[in-house]
Amino acid sequence: MTDPFAIAPLTGGVTPRILALANQKGGVGKTTTAINLGTALAAIGETVLVIDLDPQGNASTGLGIDRRARKLSTYDVLTGEASLREAIHETGVPQLYVAPSTLDLSGLELEIASERDRAFRLRNAVKALAEDDAGPRFSYVLIDCPPSLSLITVNAMAAAHAIVVPLQCEFFALEGLSQLLKTVEQVRTGLNPGLAIHGIVLTMYDARNNLSDQVVQDVRQFMGEKVYETVIPRNVRVSEAPSYGKPVLLYDLKCAGSQAYLRLASEVIQRERAARAAA
């Protein structure tokens, strides 16, 4: 059996680096992490695209894209009605872009279930984008997955180099992780041999709660060095920012949440550099 914890090797000049944020449990901070990790990567010099694959479209809203402005979305990309480049919007953050989603995406699985390339729609779209010199060239693509192990999530895994798994600091943090790892192994076997677990990010940490400390210890014991050192705290400014259509780094740069996401972005880049050096 292949090791799902080994970051896939990088070949020279591969760009962009594609990371899918996935966890079939809802409310663990996937979208918040996609928005704010993307912003933090852009703030330290990367050119980043967030692909919103959740029909709820919260990543799009949190990056300031009004629903009425989403003339083309990831639904149009995955049905072949538009290219990924055509669906991309600029955000209020320099060097950060988003391909928004709409509720139409919730019916996608039924529409493409019988198509032979149904699991590779996103991979093909990202490949075409990487070969297109008409717009910005992205160094990172972050895919915000829906809270399920659906065909949409499989598309994200088939397109990604690695997966970032947000885990909430709560009693059931590890519940379902084994199923996610099993799905990763299935995707590696049948669709994407290079797929890996990039890292586990612990979210919604509450220093006042002894349970949070226990969860952090348990997850680190179980997952080892695959858990990022950075822990994202439960922070009211992080919760408030989406209602203003802003990442927390724009809403309040100095708050604990913003500083944590900047540290996480640095960790992600350090792991990428280590993988590149080992390739």
GIUR-V604824 format. One record per residue. N is the residue number from 1. RES is the residue in three letters. SS is DSSP state (alpha for helix, beta for strand, coil for the rest). OMEGA is omega in degrees with one decimal (NA if undefined). BURIAL is b if it has 24 or more other C-alpha atoms within 12 Angstrom, else e. Layout:
n=N res=RES ss=SS omega=OMEGA burial=BURIAL
n=N res=RES ss=SS omega=OMEGA burial=BURIAL
//
This chain:
n=1 res=MET ss=coil omega=179.2 burial=e
n=2 res=THR ss=coil omega=-175.9 burial=e
n=3 res=ASP ss=coil omega=-177.8 burial=e
n=4 res=PRO ss=coil omega=-177.1 burial=b
n=5 res=PHE ss=coil omega=178.2 burial=b
n=6 res=ALA ss=coil omega=178.9 burial=b
n=7 res=ILE ss=coil omega=-177.2 burial=b
n=8 res=ALA ss=coil omega=-179.8 burial=b
n=9 res=PRO ss=coil omega=178.9 burial=b
n=10 res=LEU ss=coil omega=171.9 burial=b
n=11 res=THR ss=coil omega=-175.7 burial=e
n=12 res=GLY ss=coil omega=173.2 burial=e
n=13 res=GLY ss=coil omega=-179.9 burial=e
n=14 res=VAL ss=coil omega=176.5 burial=e
n=15 res=THR ss=coil omega=2.1 burial=b
n=16 res=PRO ss=coil omega=172.5 burial=b
n=17 res=ARG ss=beta omega=-170.3 burial=b
n=18 res=ILE ss=beta omega=-179.7 burial=b
n=19 res=LEU ss=beta omega=176.7 burial=b
n=20 res=ALA ss=beta omega=175.4 burial=b
n=21 res=LEU ss=beta omega=-169.9 burial=b
n=22 res=ALA ss=coil omega=170.3 burial=b
n=23 res=ASN ss=coil omega=-175.5 burial=b
n=24 res=GLN ss=coil omega=174.6 burial=b
n=25 res=LYS ss=coil omega=176.2 burial=b
n=26 res=GLY ss=coil omega=174.7 burial=b
n=27 res=GLY ss=coil omega=-178.4 burial=e
n=28 res=VAL ss=coil omega=177.1 burial=b
n=29 res=GLY ss=coil omega=178.8 burial=b
n=30 res=LYS ss=alpha omega=-175.5 burial=b
n=31 res=THR ss=alpha omega=177.9 burial=b
n=32 res=THR ss=alpha omega=178.9 burial=b
n=33 res=THR ss=alpha omega=178.0 burial=b
n=34 res=ALA ss=alpha omega=-178.9 burial=b
n=35 res=ILE ss=alpha omega=-170.0 burial=b
n=36 res=ASN ss=alpha omega=171.4 burial=b
n=37 res=LEU ss=alpha omega=176.7 burial=b
n=38 res=GLY ss=alpha omega=179.2 burial=b
n=39 res=THR ss=alpha omega=-179.0 burial=b
n=40 res=ALA ss=alpha omega=176.7 burial=b
n=41 res=LEU ss=alpha omega=178.1 burial=b
n=42 res=ALA ss=alpha omega=-178.4 burial=b
n=43 res=ALA ss=alpha omega=179.7 burial=b
n=44 res=ILE ss=coil omega=166.7 burial=b
n=45 res=GLY ss=coil omega=178.5 burial=e
n=46 res=GLU ss=coil omega=172.2 burial=b
n=47 res=THR ss=coil omega=-163.8 burial=b
n=48 res=VAL ss=beta omega=171.4 burial=b
n=49 res=LEU ss=beta omega=171.5 burial=b
n=50 res=VAL ss=beta omega=176.3 burial=b
n=51 res=ILE ss=beta omega=-178.2 burial=b
n=52 res=ASP ss=beta omega=179.3 burial=b
n=53 res=LEU ss=coil omega=177.4 burial=b
n=54 res=ASP ss=coil omega=-179.5 burial=b
n=55 res=PRO ss=coil omega=178.1 burial=b
n=56 res=GLN ss=coil omega=175.0 burial=b
n=57 res=GLY ss=coil omega=-175.8 burial=b
n=58 res=ASN ss=alpha omega=177.1 burial=b
n=59 res=ALA ss=alpha omega=178.4 burial=b
n=60 res=SER ss=alpha omega=178.9 burial=b
n=61 res=THR ss=alpha omega=-179.0 burial=b
n=62 res=GLY ss=alpha omega=175.9 burial=b
n=63 res=LEU ss=coil omega=170.5 burial=b
n=64 res=GLY ss=coil omega=-179.5 burial=b
n=65 res=ILE ss=coil omega=-179.9 burial=b
n=66 res=ASP ss=coil omega=-178.3 burial=e
n=67 res=ARG ss=alpha omega=-179.4 burial=e
n=68 res=ARG ss=alpha omega=-179.0 burial=e
n=69 res=ALA ss=alpha omega=-175.4 burial=e
n=70 res=ARG ss=coil omega=-179.1 burial=b
n=71 res=LYS ss=coil omega=174.4 burial=e
n=72 res=LEU ss=coil omega=-175.0 burial=b
n=73 res=SER ss=coil omega=178.2 burial=b
n=74 res=THR ss=alpha omega=173.6 burial=b
n=75 res=TYR ss=alpha omega=179.4 burial=b
n=76 res=ASP ss=alpha omega=178.6 burial=b
n=77 res=VAL ss=alpha omega=-175.4 burial=b
n=78 res=LEU ss=alpha omega=174.2 burial=b
n=79 res=THR ss=coil omega=177.9 burial=b
n=80 res=GLY ss=coil omega=-179.0 burial=b
n=81 res=GLU ss=coil omega=-179.4 burial=e
n=82 res=ALA ss=coil omega=173.6 burial=e
n=83 res=SER ss=coil omega=177.8 burial=b
n=84 res=LEU ss=alpha omega=178.7 burial=b
n=85 res=ARG ss=alpha omega=-178.5 burial=b
n=86 res=GLU ss=alpha omega=-176.5 burial=b
n=87 res=ALA ss=alpha omega=-172.3 burial=b
n=88 res=ILE ss=beta omega=174.1 burial=b
n=89 res=HIS ss=beta omega=167.0 burial=b
n=90 res=GLU ss=beta omega=174.5 burial=b
n=91 res=THR ss=coil omega=177.1 burial=b
n=92 res=GLY ss=coil omega=179.6 burial=b
n=93 res=VAL ss=coil omega=176.8 burial=b
n=94 res=PRO ss=coil omega=177.7 burial=b
n=95 res=GLN ss=coil omega=176.1 burial=b
n=96 res=LEU ss=beta omega=-176.8 burial=b
n=97 res=TYR ss=beta omega=179.0 burial=b
n=98 res=VAL ss=beta omega=168.0 burial=b
n=99 res=ALA ss=beta omega=-169.8 burial=b
n=100 res=PRO ss=coil omega=175.3 burial=b
n=101 res=SER ss=coil omega=175.0 burial=b
n=102 res=THR ss=coil omega=179.3 burial=b
n=103 res=LEU ss=alpha omega=177.2 burial=e
n=104 res=ASP ss=alpha omega=-176.7 burial=b
n=105 res=LEU ss=alpha omega=-178.2 burial=b
n=106 res=SER ss=alpha omega=179.1 burial=b
n=107 res=GLY ss=alpha omega=-173.8 burial=e
n=108 res=LEU ss=alpha omega=-173.6 burial=b
n=109 res=GLU ss=alpha omega=178.6 burial=b
n=110 res=LEU ss=alpha omega=-176.5 burial=e
n=111 res=GLU ss=alpha omega=-173.3 burial=e
n=112 res=ILE ss=alpha omega=-174.0 burial=e
n=113 res=ALA ss=coil omega=-176.8 burial=e
n=114 res=SER ss=coil omega=-177.9 burial=e
n=115 res=GLU ss=coil omega=-177.0 burial=e
n=116 res=ARG ss=coil omega=-177.7 burial=e
n=117 res=ASP ss=coil omega=-171.3 burial=e
n=118 res=ARG ss=coil omega=-178.2 burial=b
n=119 res=ALA ss=coil omega=-173.3 burial=b
n=120 res=PHE ss=coil omega=-177.4 burial=b
n=121 res=ARG ss=alpha omega=-178.4 burial=b
n=122 res=LEU ss=alpha omega=179.1 burial=b
n=123 res=ARG ss=alpha omega=-179.6 burial=b
n=124 res=ASN ss=alpha omega=-179.7 burial=b
n=125 res=ALA ss=alpha omega=179.4 burial=b
n=126 res=VAL ss=alpha omega=178.0 burial=b
n=127 res=LYS ss=alpha omega=178.6 burial=b
n=128 res=ALA ss=alpha omega=178.5 burial=e
n=129 res=LEU ss=alpha omega=-178.8 burial=b
n=130 res=ALA ss=alpha omega=-179.4 burial=b
n=131 res=GLU ss=coil omega=-176.4 burial=e
n=132 res=ASP ss=coil omega=-179.1 burial=e
n=133 res=ASP ss=coil omega=-172.7 burial=e
n=134 res=ALA ss=coil omega=-177.8 burial=e
n=135 res=GLY ss=coil omega=-179.1 burial=e
n=136 res=PRO ss=coil omega=176.0 burial=b
n=137 res=ARG ss=coil omega=-171.7 burial=b
n=138 res=PHE ss=coil omega=174.6 burial=b
n=139 res=SER ss=coil omega=175.9 burial=b
n=140 res=TYR ss=beta omega=168.8 burial=b
n=141 res=VAL ss=beta omega=177.6 burial=b
n=142 res=LEU ss=beta omega=-177.6 burial=b
n=143 res=ILE ss=beta omega=177.4 burial=b
n=144 res=ASP ss=beta omega=-175.0 burial=b
n=145 res=CYS ss=coil omega=173.2 burial=b
n=146 res=PRO ss=coil omega=-179.6 burial=b
n=147 res=PRO ss=coil omega=178.4 burial=b
n=148 res=SER ss=coil omega=175.6 burial=b
n=149 res=LEU ss=coil omega=-175.0 burial=b
n=150 res=SER ss=coil omega=176.5 burial=b
n=151 res=LEU ss=alpha omega=177.9 burial=b
n=152 res=ILE ss=alpha omega=178.7 burial=b
n=153 res=THR ss=alpha omega=176.6 burial=b
n=154 res=VAL ss=alpha omega=174.9 burial=b
n=155 res=ASN ss=alpha omega=179.4 burial=b
n=156 res=ALA ss=alpha omega=-179.6 burial=b
n=157 res=MET ss=alpha omega=179.0 burial=b
n=158 res=ALA ss=alpha omega=-178.4 burial=b
n=159 res=ALA ss=alpha omega=-168.8 burial=b
n=160 res=ALA ss=coil omega=168.4 burial=b
n=161 res=HIS ss=coil omega=-175.7 burial=b
n=162 res=ALA ss=beta omega=-177.2 burial=b
n=163 res=ILE ss=beta omega=170.4 burial=b
n=164 res=VAL ss=beta omega=-175.5 burial=b
n=165 res=VAL ss=beta omega=173.0 burial=b
n=166 res=PRO ss=beta omega=176.7 burial=b
n=167 res=LEU ss=beta omega=178.6 burial=b
n=168 res=GLN ss=beta omega=178.8 burial=b
n=169 res=CYS ss=coil omega=179.7 burial=b
n=170 res=GLU ss=coil omega=-172.9 burial=b
n=171 res=PHE ss=coil omega=-175.8 burial=e
n=172 res=PHE ss=coil omega=-174.2 burial=e
n=173 res=ALA ss=coil omega=-175.6 burial=b
n=174 res=LEU ss=coil omega=179.6 burial=b
n=175 res=GLU ss=coil omega=178.5 burial=e
n=176 res=GLY ss=coil omega=-179.4 burial=e
n=177 res=LEU ss=alpha omega=179.2 burial=b
n=178 res=SER ss=alpha omega=177.4 burial=e
n=179 res=GLN ss=alpha omega=177.0 burial=e
n=180 res=LEU ss=alpha omega=179.7 burial=b
n=181 res=LEU ss=alpha omega=177.6 burial=b
n=182 res=LYS ss=alpha omega=177.8 burial=e
n=183 res=THR ss=alpha omega=176.9 burial=b
n=184 res=VAL ss=alpha omega=-179.7 burial=b
n=185 res=GLU ss=alpha omega=177.9 burial=b
n=186 res=GLN ss=alpha omega=179.0 burial=b
n=187 res=VAL ss=alpha omega=178.0 burial=b
n=188 res=ARG ss=alpha omega=-176.6 burial=b
n=189 res=THR ss=alpha omega=-171.8 burial=e
n=190 res=GLY ss=alpha omega=-170.1 burial=e
n=191 res=LEU ss=coil omega=-169.9 burial=b
n=192 res=ASN ss=coil omega=-174.8 burial=b
n=193 res=PRO ss=coil omega=-177.3 burial=b
n=194 res=GLY ss=coil omega=-175.4 burial=b
n=195 res=LEU ss=coil omega=-178.2 burial=b
n=196 res=ALA ss=beta omega=169.2 burial=b
n=197 res=ILE ss=beta omega=179.9 burial=b
n=198 res=HIS ss=beta omega=179.7 burial=b
n=199 res=GLY ss=beta omega=177.1 burial=b
n=200 res=ILE ss=beta omega=177.9 burial=b
n=201 res=VAL ss=beta omega=179.5 burial=b
n=202 res=LEU ss=beta omega=-174.2 burial=b
n=203 res=THR ss=beta omega=174.9 burial=b
n=204 res=MET ss=beta omega=178.2 burial=b
n=205 res=TYR ss=beta omega=179.4 burial=b
n=206 res=ASP ss=coil omega=-176.3 burial=b
n=207 res=ALA ss=coil omega=-179.5 burial=e
n=208 res=ARG ss=coil omega=-173.3 burial=e
n=209 res=ASN ss=coil omega=-179.8 burial=e
n=210 res=ASN ss=alpha omega=-179.7 burial=e
n=211 res=LEU ss=alpha omega=179.4 burial=e
n=212 res=SER ss=alpha omega=179.0 burial=b
n=213 res=ASP ss=alpha omega=179.9 burial=b
n=214 res=GLN ss=alpha omega=178.6 burial=e
n=215 res=VAL ss=alpha omega=179.0 burial=b
n=216 res=VAL ss=alpha omega=179.6 burial=b
n=217 res=GLN ss=alpha omega=-178.0 burial=e
n=218 res=ASP ss=alpha omega=-177.7 burial=e
n=219 res=VAL ss=alpha omega=179.0 burial=b
n=220 res=ARG ss=alpha omega=178.1 burial=b
n=221 res=GLN ss=alpha omega=-176.8 burial=e
n=222 res=PHE ss=alpha omega=-172.7 burial=e
n=223 res=MET ss=alpha omega=175.6 burial=b
n=224 res=GLY ss=alpha omega=-173.9 burial=e
n=225 res=GLU ss=alpha omega=177.3 burial=e
n=226 res=LYS ss=alpha omega=176.3 burial=b
n=227 res=VAL ss=beta omega=176.8 burial=b
n=228 res=TYR ss=beta omega=175.2 burial=b
n=229 res=GLU ss=beta omega=-179.2 burial=b
n=230 res=THR ss=beta omega=174.2 burial=b
n=231 res=VAL ss=beta omega=-177.8 burial=b
n=232 res=ILE ss=beta omega=-176.9 burial=b
n=233 res=PRO ss=beta omega=168.5 burial=b
n=234 res=ARG ss=coil omega=-170.0 burial=b
n=235 res=ASN ss=coil omega=-174.6 burial=b
n=236 res=VAL ss=alpha omega=-179.4 burial=e
n=237 res=ARG ss=alpha omega=175.4 burial=b
n=238 res=VAL ss=alpha omega=-179.4 burial=b
n=239 res=SER ss=alpha omega=-177.6 burial=b
n=240 res=GLU ss=alpha omega=-170.4 burial=e
n=241 res=ALA ss=alpha omega=-177.6 burial=b
n=242 res=PRO ss=alpha omega=-179.6 burial=b
n=243 res=SER ss=alpha omega=175.7 burial=e
n=244 res=TYR ss=alpha omega=-179.8 burial=e
n=245 res=GLY ss=coil omega=-176.9 burial=b
n=246 res=LYS ss=coil omega=166.3 burial=b
n=247 res=PRO ss=coil omega=-177.5 burial=b
n=248 res=VAL ss=alpha omega=179.5 burial=b
n=249 res=LEU ss=alpha omega=173.5 burial=b
n=250 res=LEU ss=alpha omega=-176.7 burial=b
n=251 res=TYR ss=alpha omega=179.3 burial=b
n=252 res=ASP ss=coil omega=-174.2 burial=e
n=253 res=LEU ss=coil omega=-172.4 burial=e
n=254 res=LYS ss=coil omega=-177.0 burial=e
n=255 res=CYS ss=coil omega=-176.0 burial=b
n=256 res=ALA ss=alpha omega=-179.9 burial=b
n=257 res=GLY ss=alpha omega=179.0 burial=b
n=258 res=SER ss=alpha omega=-178.8 burial=b
n=259 res=GLN ss=alpha omega=178.1 burial=b
n=260 res=ALA ss=alpha omega=-179.9 burial=b
n=261 res=TYR ss=alpha omega=174.0 burial=b
n=262 res=LEU ss=alpha omega=177.6 burial=b
n=263 res=ARG ss=alpha omega=178.6 burial=b
n=264 res=LEU ss=alpha omega=178.8 burial=b
n=265 res=ALA ss=alpha omega=177.9 burial=b
n=266 res=SER ss=alpha omega=178.0 burial=b
n=267 res=GLU ss=alpha omega=179.3 burial=b
n=268 res=VAL ss=alpha omega=-179.3 burial=b
n=269 res=ILE ss=alpha omega=177.8 burial=b
n=270 res=GLN ss=alpha omega=178.9 burial=e
n=271 res=ARG ss=alpha omega=177.5 burial=b
n=272 res=GLU ss=alpha omega=178.8 burial=b
n=273 res=ARG ss=alpha omega=178.5 burial=e
n=274 res=ALA ss=alpha omega=178.5 burial=e
n=275 res=ALA ss=alpha omega=179.9 burial=e
n=276 res=ARG ss=alpha omega=179.7 burial=e
n=277 res=ALA ss=alpha omega=-178.7 burial=e
n=278 res=ALA ss=alpha omega=-175.6 burial=e
n=279 res=ALA ss=coil omega=NA burial=e
//
